[in-house]
Amino acid sequence: MGQFGRQHIDEERLQLALEAADLDLWENDVLTGAITRRATRVFGELGYSDDETAHMIDDVLSLIHPDDLPLVQTALTEHMTGVTPHYRCEFRLRAKDGAWIWYANHGKIMDGGDGVRGRRLIGVSFNIDERKQTEARANEQQRLLAESETRYRELLSNLRTGIVVHAPDTVILYSNARANELLGMSGSDIFSRHADDPVWQFVDEQGVSLEKAQYPVRRVLDSGRAIDSQVLGVRQPGRTAPVWLIVNAFPELHSDGTLKQVVIQFDDITPRKHAEQEIHQLAFYDALTGLPNRRMLMDRLNEALAATARSQQYGTVLFIDMDNFKAINDVLGHAVGDLLLVEAAARVGHCLREADMVARLGGDEFVVLVASVPGDSGMASQRIALIAEKIRASLSAPYHLKGHERHSSPSIGVAMFVGSDQGSADVVLRQADMAMYRAKDAGRNTFRFFSAAMQLAVESRAALEADLRLAIGSQQLALHYQVQVDDSQRPIGAEALLRWHHPSRGTVSPLQFIPIAEESSLILDIGNWVLDVACAQLARWQRMPAMRHLTLAVNVSARQFRQADFVDMLSAIIARHPCDVSRLKLELTESMVLSDVAEVVHKMDSLRALGLSLSMDDFGTGYSSLSYLKKLPLAQIKIDQSFVRDITTDATDAVMVKTIIDLARNFRLEVIAEGVETQEQLEFLRGHGCMIYQGYLFGKPVPLDEFESRCHAQGVPASLT
Ligand SMILES: Nc1nc2c(ncn2[C@@H]2O[C@@H]3COP(=O)(O)O[C@H]4[C@@H](O)[C@H](n5cnc6c(=O)[nH]c(N)nc65)O[C@@H]4COP(=O)(O)O[C@H]3[C@H]2O)c(=O)[nH]1
C-alpha cells in the first residue's frame, strides 16, 4: 500500500469516525480562501444535492442567517489573528425548503504539511438544532417566568393592603409599597428586620405595650397556625392606629419541620372605624342634643334590670316632659325650640353623676336612667326625690335663647325598679310615663312617683275608653236638656248635655268620659252624633208652638272644632234636618282660640255664615284676653259656674262676675250665667245686668220628654208671644 493507499484508508476511517460522531469535516485554504473539503453531510441534511452544493460551495456564507453572520466573521477573525486558540461558532443555515437549522463549527488553523504550503483551517460542523430548540423553549419559559414575577411584584406593590413576608425567626424578606406607606418606613428599613425587632408594637386599648410573646407574628411562629384578627392599637412609628391583620404561615415546611415563611397582610382601619363610629352615633344617639336615643336607653335599661335583679338594689327611670314646649315651638319657631331642648339636655346632664344616663326619646321627652340607687326602698326613693327636684329646679330656671329670656318647666314621672319585679324595660318606661302624666295633672313643674294605684287608674281609664267605643251606636248615649231662662224665668232655650247610661257602670258623668273621648279622638264620632241629634231636635221643635222659640246650645270640643271639615260636616247635618239654624248655638271654649287666632276667626265666620250663633263657654277660666274677645265673632259669653258659686260670699268672684258682665255689655255681647242655684245668686246677677240664667234653680238637665212637658207647662215668655 503506497502513501496514497495509506491516506485513502485513513480517510475512510476518519469518515467512519465522523459519521459515528455525527460530525462533518471541512477544510479551507486560508491563503487562497479556497474550500478544499466540503461538509457534504451538512448540505445533504439541508436538502441540497451534491451538484447544488458544488455550485454554492464558494458562496456558503450566503446560507448563514444574516443575524448570525457577524458572529461567524468575528469568530473567524479572532481565531485567525490569534485572539482565540480555536474557532468556535454557532449559527443558522438556510435549508433548501427555507427553514433555518442550527449548526456548530469548531475549527483550528493548521500548518500546511506534505508540500502543501501555507496554512489551512480545518474543522467540523455538527447539527445542534435540537439543543438550540430546547434552549429556546427554556429561554421562553424563563422569560414567561420573569414576566409573571414582574407582574406579581407589580400586583403586590400596587395592592392597597400592606404585605410583609417574614422568614421565621430571621428577617423580613419583602414589604410592598402599601406596607412601607402604612409603616412610614422605607423598604430598605423594613427589609432584613429581625423578628425580635418588629416593625410593629402592639398596644392594648389603654395604649400599654403588649408582651412580645403576644404579638400576632410571634403567636403564628410559635403555633404554626394562621391568625385573622382585627387588632386595636398598633403603634406604628409616631402614631397608634387600629389595624386589621392576617398572619399566615406558609404551608411549606423546611425539611426539619420548621416554617419557611410567614406572610402578614394588614391595613389601617382607621377610616372604617370612623365610619363604624358614625353609624353607631346615628343609630344610638340623638342628632340634635347628642344624647343617647331610645334604642340606647332601652339597651341600658335592660342591662340595669338584669343588674338590679342580681344586686337587689333599686334602679330608677325619670321621665321628663317639658311643659308648654309645643306652644314655644309653635309661637317662637323650631329654631328656638331646638335651642331650648339642647339647653335642657345640658342642664339635666349637670344634675347627674357619670354613671347615670340621660337619653332623648324625641320631641321634648327626656329619660334619665339611674342604674343603681343604694339603700332600701325608703332611702332610695328619698335619694331619687332629691335628684328629681334638682332636675326640676334646673329645668325651670329661665332660658336665654337668641337674646331673649324664655320660660319652661318640666313634668317628671319617676318609676323605681328592682329587676325581677317589673319585667321588661317597656313596662318601667310606661310606668314612668304614667307618673309624668300625673305630674302634669298635678299642675306641671313637679314630679310624681309611679304607684300601683296609678297603674290601676290607668287600667280603669283604658277599660272606660273601650266601653265608650262600644257605647257609640249602641243606644247608651242620650242627650239631656237643661233649661235656660230669661229675667222672668221663662224658658228661652236649653243646653244639650250628653249622658252615658252604661249597662253595668250606670250613668257615667260627662266630666269623666268627655276628656277620655277627647284624648282618644272618639270625641269626633260622639260630637257628630250630638250635633245630629240636636239639629233633629230643633227641626222637631219647629213644628211645636210651645217649643219653636227655644234656642239649643251644644258643646263643641276643641278637637272637634279643629277638624278641617267641621264646617262642611255641620252644614251636611243641617241639610239633613232642615230647621231654623238661628236657634242653634255652639258653645266653644277659650282653649280653642289660643293658637292661630286668624284661622279660628275664619272658621267661626264660616260657621256664622251657616246662620247659627256662637257662645264662649266657661268664660273667665282660661286665658281670657280682651284682644281676642274683640276679634271673635261671638254672640254670647257664658259666666262659668265656678264664679257664680261663691258670688255672694267671695268678693273676688263677685268682682270677676261684675267685670265679665260689664265687658259683655261693652262688647255688645249677650251674657248668660250658669250654675245658678240660689235666689241670692240670681239677685246679684240680675242686679248687675245679667238677664239670662241656667242652673239648678230653674231646672237640672232632664231627658227630652220631661224637658218638653215642663216647657209646655211654663209656656212661652211674654216677650216672645
Ligand atoms: N253644680 C251645678 N252644676 C250645674 C248647674 N247647672 C248646670 N250644671 C252642670 O254644669 C255643666 C254645664 O255644662 P258645661 O259647663 O258645658 O260642662 C260640660 C261640658 O263641658 C261637657 N259636656 C257635656 N255634654 C257635652 C257634649 O255633648 N259635648 C261636649 N264636647 N262636652 C259635653 O261635660 C261638662 C259637664 O257636663 P254635666 O255633668 O252635664 O254638667 C253640666 C251641668 O249639669 C248648677 O246649678 N249647679
PDBQT file of the ligand as one rigid body, heavy atoms in Angstrom, charges set to zero:
ROOT
HETATM    1  N1  LIG A 801    -123.305  72.153  90.419  1.00  0.00    +0.000 N 
HETATM    2  C1  LIG A 801    -124.074  72.597  89.449  1.00  0.00    +0.000 A 
HETATM    3  N2  LIG A 801    -123.901  72.141  88.206  1.00  0.00    +0.000 NA
HETATM    4  C2  LIG A 801    -124.723  72.642  87.245  1.00  0.00    +0.000 A 
HETATM    5  C3  LIG A 801    -125.712  73.575  87.499  1.00  0.00    +0.000 A 
HETATM    6  N3  LIG A 801    -126.311  73.850  86.311  1.00  0.00    +0.000 NA
HETATM    7  C4  LIG A 801    -125.721  73.095  85.378  1.00  0.00    +0.000 A 
HETATM    8  N4  LIG A 801    -124.758  72.350  85.924  1.00  0.00    +0.000 N 
HETATM    9  C5  LIG A 801    -123.831  71.421  85.262  1.00  0.00    +0.000 C 
HETATM   10  O1  LIG A 801    -122.844  72.199  84.698  1.00  0.00    +0.000 OA
HETATM   11  C6  LIG A 801    -122.412  71.627  83.494  1.00  0.00    +0.000 C 
HETATM   12  C7  LIG A 801    -122.576  72.614  82.427  1.00  0.00    +0.000 C 
HETATM   13  O2  LIG A 801    -122.028  72.204  81.292  1.00  0.00    +0.000 OA
HETATM   14  P1  LIG A 801    -120.597  72.632  80.770  1.00  0.00    +0.000 P 
HETATM   15  O3  LIG A 801    -120.045  73.709  81.593  1.00  0.00    +0.000 OA
HETATM   16  O4  LIG A 801    -120.715  72.840  79.310  1.00  0.00    +0.000 OA
HETATM   17  O5  LIG A 801    -119.721  71.362  81.086  1.00  0.00    +0.000 OA
HETATM   18  C8  LIG A 801    -119.992  70.156  80.443  1.00  0.00    +0.000 C 
HETATM   19  C9  LIG A 801    -119.319  70.058  79.128  1.00  0.00    +0.000 C 
HETATM   20  O6  LIG A 801    -118.064  70.659  79.206  1.00  0.00    +0.000 OA
HETATM   21  C10 LIG A 801    -119.165  68.586  78.992  1.00  0.00    +0.000 C 
HETATM   22  N5  LIG A 801    -120.207  68.077  78.111  1.00  0.00    +0.000 N 
HETATM   23  C11 LIG A 801    -121.449  67.688  78.377  1.00  0.00    +0.000 A 
HETATM   24  N6  LIG A 801    -122.080  67.331  77.248  1.00  0.00    +0.000 NA
HETATM   25  C12 LIG A 801    -121.220  67.516  76.234  1.00  0.00    +0.000 A 
HETATM   26  C13 LIG A 801    -121.269  67.327  74.824  1.00  0.00    +0.000 A 
HETATM   27  O7  LIG A 801    -122.291  66.949  74.228  1.00  0.00    +0.000 OA
HETATM   28  N7  LIG A 801    -120.146  67.602  74.095  1.00  0.00    +0.000 N 
HETATM   29  C14 LIG A 801    -119.042  68.069  74.731  1.00  0.00    +0.000 A 
HETATM   30  N8  LIG A 801    -117.978  68.353  73.958  1.00  0.00    +0.000 N 
HETATM   31  N9  LIG A 801    -118.928  68.269  76.028  1.00  0.00    +0.000 NA
HETATM   32  C15 LIG A 801    -120.025  67.995  76.782  1.00  0.00    +0.000 A 
HETATM   33  O8  LIG A 801    -119.278  67.977  80.225  1.00  0.00    +0.000 OA
HETATM   34  C16 LIG A 801    -119.405  69.016  81.203  1.00  0.00    +0.000 C 
HETATM   35  C17 LIG A 801    -120.218  68.540  82.359  1.00  0.00    +0.000 C 
HETATM   36  O9  LIG A 801    -121.488  68.301  81.983  1.00  0.00    +0.000 OA
HETATM   37  P2  LIG A 801    -122.568  67.972  83.082  1.00  0.00    +0.000 P 
HETATM   38  O10 LIG A 801    -122.043  66.965  84.041  1.00  0.00    +0.000 OA
HETATM   39  O11 LIG A 801    -123.804  67.669  82.354  1.00  0.00    +0.000 OA
HETATM   40  O12 LIG A 801    -122.655  69.315  83.829  1.00  0.00    +0.000 OA
HETATM   41  C18 LIG A 801    -123.315  70.403  83.300  1.00  0.00    +0.000 C 
HETATM   42  C19 LIG A 801    -124.493  70.718  84.139  1.00  0.00    +0.000 C 
HETATM   43  O13 LIG A 801    -125.192  69.589  84.583  1.00  0.00    +0.000 OA
HETATM   44  C20 LIG A 801    -125.860  74.046  88.813  1.00  0.00    +0.000 A 
HETATM   45  O14 LIG A 801    -126.688  74.872  89.128  1.00  0.00    +0.000 OA
HETATM   46  N10 LIG A 801    -125.043  73.536  89.770  1.00  0.00    +0.000 N 
ENDROOT
TORSDOF 0
